[in-house]
Amino acid sequence: MKQPLEGRFEVLKSWVKRALVKTGGLRIASSFKSSSAVILMYHSVRDSPEDQADWIGPGITHSTKIFTRQMELVARHFKPVDLDEILLCLSGEKRLPRRAVAITLDDGYLDNLEQAAGVLHRVGISAAFYVTIALIGGADAPWFCRVRHAFMTTTRQVWQSSGHQRSWGLSTPLARDAALLAAYDFCSPVTEEAQRQLVRTIERELGIEAVLPQSRLMMNWGEVKTLRRSGHIVGSHTLTHPNAAYVAQEDALRAEIHESKRQLESHLGEPVAHFSYPHPALKPQWNDRTLAMTQQAGYTTAVTTTPGPIRANSNPLLLSRINARWNENEFLWNLERTFARD
C-alpha cells in the first residue's frame, strides 16, 4: 500500500534536512553571515525521563543519553562559549567566534547537578544554570509541575474550572492536554501565595490531594553552590516562575526580578549578572516594563525563548535561544539553520 502523500512529503523533508546537514550546505550558507552565536535551551536531564513524566513534561526533559550525545556534537563541531563570553562580544571587547554555541538549563532541577553537570565536565563545556529561587531547598515541585501532575493523575472526566467559569473534557489525551494548557495560561500571571492558592484550587477541582514528588526534584543551596564552584554560571529564573510580562502588580514583578537576584547573591556571596525569563505559558514573556526592570536590577544578560541567532548588535537583555530537539538530525538542522538566519 502506498504511503499517504503527507507522509511521503515528511520523509522527503527529513531526507533533505539530513543531506544539507551532512554535506555542510547550511554551514556554507552561514559562513556568509557575520559572526554569531546560538544559545541552546534545556531544562531537565534524566536517565529515565518516564520515571517523573507525571511531574516534568516530556517537552522539557532530555534523557542523559541524548544530552550526552548533543554535548559531544557541540564540543566536536561547534565552538562552546558561555554567557560571559557572549557578553564580552556584545560589548565590543571580543569578537564572536564563528559557530559559537552556549548551553543553558532552566528551573533548577536536581538532575542538572546529578546528570547534566557530569556530562558537561567530561566534554569541557561551561553552562548557565538558571534557578527558581523560592524552590531551592524545598521538597515541593514547581507550580507547573504540580498542575501537570494533577491533570495526569486525576480520574475525573471533566474539569469544572471556577476561575474560567467553564469546563473542559478530560476523556482523551488531546482533550486533557488542551485543559492543561488552559490551566497553565490561568496560573502564569500570578506569583507567590496567590499562585499557591490557585494551584491548590485546581488540584481540588480535579480531586487530587496535594502531594510531594516521591523523590526531590529541585536543588538545594549547597548543590547550587557546587555548580558555581565547578565554573558554571548561576543566574536567576525569578522567585516563583510566572510569566513576567503578565504580572500586573509592580511590587510583585519587582520581587520576581529584583528580590530573586538579591537572594541569589546573598547565598552565593557574589554578584549575579544573568537572568532567564520564565515562559510557562502565554505570549510574550517580556515587554518594555520587564526589560527596564531587568536593567534597573543590574542584570547584564537576560535570555528569552524567542528563537534566533545572537549577532554583534543583539540586545544582551533580550537574548534569543532555541530548543534542543531530541532527534540528532533535527538537533543539528536547527542549529545550522539558526546560524544561517538573518
N, C-alpha and C positions, 0 to 999 in steps of 0.2 A: 504494500500500500504506500502511495506517495506521501511524503511529508507535507503538511499544510504549508501554503506559501509563506505565512508569517514565520513559521519555524525555520524554513529554508533561509529566509532573509536574516534571521538571528544568527544562524550558523555561518552565513557568508560574512556578516558584520564581524563576528568573532574571529573568523579567519583573517580578514583584512587587518584587524587590530593586531593580531599576533604577528602577521607578516611585517607590519610597519614597525613594531617593537623590535623584532628580531633583526630586521635589515637595517635598523637605525634611521628609517625615513623621518620619523618625528624628531630624532636627535639632530639630524641635519637641518631641519626646519628651525629648530630652536637655536641653532648656532648663529642664525642671522639676527636674533633678538639681542637686546642688551643684556648684560649680566643680571642674573635673577636668582631667587631662592624660592623653594616651596616648603611650606610647613605642613607636616603630616599630623593628623589628629587621631589620638587613641583615647580609650577610657579604661576598660578592664581587660586584663590579660590573665587567662586561667588555663590550667592544664586540661580541665574538663568543663567548658562553659555551660554544658547542660545541667551541671550539678546545682547551679543557682539561677536557672533560667526563669523561675517564677519571680525572682527579685531583680536581677540585672538582665535587661532585654538583650536579645541576640544582636540587635543592631549596634550595640556599643561594646560588644565583647569579642576579643580575638583569642583564639587558642594560643597557648605558648608555642606550639609547633609553627603555626603560621606567622606569629610575631617574630620568632627567631629567624625564619627564612627571609622575611621582609627586611629585618635589620641587616642580615648578611648581604642582601641585594643593595641596600643603601650604602653600606660600607664599601662594597666592591665596585659599584657602577656610578656612584654619585659622590659628592663632597659633603660629608656630615659637618654641620655647623650648629651652634646653639644660638639662643635669642640674644645673648650679649654681643656675639659677633655680628649678627644681623643689625643690631642697633648701631654698632660702630660703622657699619657700611652705610646705613641710612643717614647718619650724622656727617658723612663725608670723611671720616677718619680712616676708613679702609674701603677697598673695592670688593663688591660682591663677587666671590668666585663663581665660575660657571658651574651649573648643575648642583648648586648648594641645596641641601635638604636638612631641615630641622625637625626634631621629634618632640611632640608634646603629648602629655597624658592628663586628662581632666578628672576631677571629682575627689581623688584622694583614696582610692580603694587600696586595701591591704595588699592585694595581689600586685600592685605597682612595685612594691618593695620585694615581695616574695618571689615574683616571677619576672617581671619586666626588667627590674634593675640588674639582675644577674645576666640576662641576655645582653643588655646594653654594655655592661662591663666587659663581657667576652669579646664583643666586636669593636670596642673602643669608641662608643658614642655617648656623648653627654646630652641629656634631655631636659625638658622643663616639665615639672610636675605641679599642677595647679590644684590646690586643696580647698575644700569647702570647710571653713573654719569651725562652724558650730558642730560638725560631725566628728571632728578629730577627738579620739579617745573615748568615744561613746559606743554603746552596743547597738544603737538604733541604726536603721538604714536611711538613706536619703528619702525625702518625701516622695519622689517619683518612683523609687523602688517599692515603697510601701503601697502606693497606689497600684502599681503593676501587680504586686503580689495579691492584692485584694481582688483584682479582676481575673487573674489567672487561677485563683483557688476557690472563688465563690461557686456555689451550686445553684444560685438563683438564675433564672432565665430572663429576668428583666431588671434593669437598673432604673429605679424611680428617683431621679435627681431632684432634690429640693432646691438646690441652687439654680439649676437650669429651668425648673418648673416644667420638666418634660421627662420622658422615659426613653431608654434605649433597650432594644432586644439584645440578648446575650447568647442566643441559641446556636450561633455559628461562630467559628474563629474570626471571620471577616466582620461580623457584627460586633463581637467582643472588642476587636481592635479599634473599631470606629468609636465605641463608647469610651475606651481607654484614652484615645486621643482627645476626646471631648473633656474628659476629666483632667488631663494634663493642661489643656487650654484654661480650664477654670482655676486651677491651682497656681499657674505660673506667675500671676501678678502679685501674689501675697507673700508675706515674709513672717518669720519668727512665730509668735503664738497664734496669730490668725492662720498661718499656714498649717500648724499642727492641728488646730481645731477643724479646719476644712478637710484635711486628710482623714481625721477620725470620723467625721460625718460621712464621708464616702465609704469608709470601712463598715460603719453601722448600716448604711443603706444597702450594702452588699451582704450583710450578715456575717461579717468577718471580725473575729476578735483581733485586737491589736497585739501582735506577737513580734518577737525579735527574730532575726535570722538565726538558724541553727549554729552557724559559725560567724564570727565577726567579719564584717565587710570592709570597714574603714580603718585607716591607720590611726595610731596614737601619736602623741607628740615626740616620743623617743624615736619612733620609726620615721617620722617626717624629718627629724634631725639627722638620722642615719643617711637618708637620701642626700641631704645637703652636704654632709661631711664627705660623701662619696663623689662630690664635684658636680652634682646636678643642680639646676636652678629649681627653686621652690617659689611659686607665686600664689597669689590669691585667686580664688574662684568664688568670691563673695562669702557672706556668712551662712546663708541658708538656701542658695541656689534658685533664686527667682529669675524670671526674665526681666532684667534691669530696666529695659525700655518701657515696661508696663507697670512698674512700681509707682503708684500715684503720689504717695506721701514723701515729701522731701527728706524728712528725718529718717524714714525707713530706707530710702535709697542711699542716703549718706552713710548710714550704718553698714549697709552691704558693701559699699566701695571703700569708705574711709576706715571704719572700725575694723573691718576684716584685715586690712593692711596693718593697722596698729597692733592688733592682737598677734598677727603672724610675726611681726618684727619683734614684739616682746618675747615671744617664745624662742625665736631663732637668734636673738641678740645681734641683729644686723639689719640694715635697710632692706626693704623689699621693693623691687623695681618693676615686677612683672604681674600682669593681671590677665585673666581669661574670662570673657563674657559667657555666663551660662546660657544655654539655649534649650531649655527643657521642652518648650512649645511656643507657639505664636511667632509672628514675624512683624517687624525686625527685632533684633536682640539688642540694638543700641540706637541712640538718637543723639541730637545735639546736646541735650541735657546730660546724658551719661558720658558723652565724650568730654564735655567741660569738667565733669566731676572727676573723671579718672586723671585728668591733667592737674586739677587742683589738689588731688590726693598725693600727687608726686610720683605716679607710675610713669615709667619711661617707655614701656611697651604694653600693648593690650591686643590679645588675639580674639578673632571672631570665628564664626563658622561659614563666613562668606567665601566661596571658592575662588581661587585665582593665584597668580604668582606674586612674589614680592619683588618690586623693582626699586631702583635707586630713589625714585620720587614717592614711594609709598609712605602713607601716614603711619608712624610707628605705634600710634594708639588705635589703629584700625587694621591690624594685620590679617590678611586672608589665610585660611587653612583649607586643606582638602581631607576628605575621609580616606582612610586606608582600606581599600577594597580587599576582601578575603582572597579572591581568586588571583593567582600570581600574574596572569596575563593582564587582567583588569587593573591590578595594582600598578604595574609598570606602565600600562597605557595611560592611566590617569595622571601619573607623574609626568610622563613625556608630553602629554597633551597640554598640561598646565604650563610647563616650561615654554611651549610653543605659542601660548596665548599672548594677545596684546595686553 
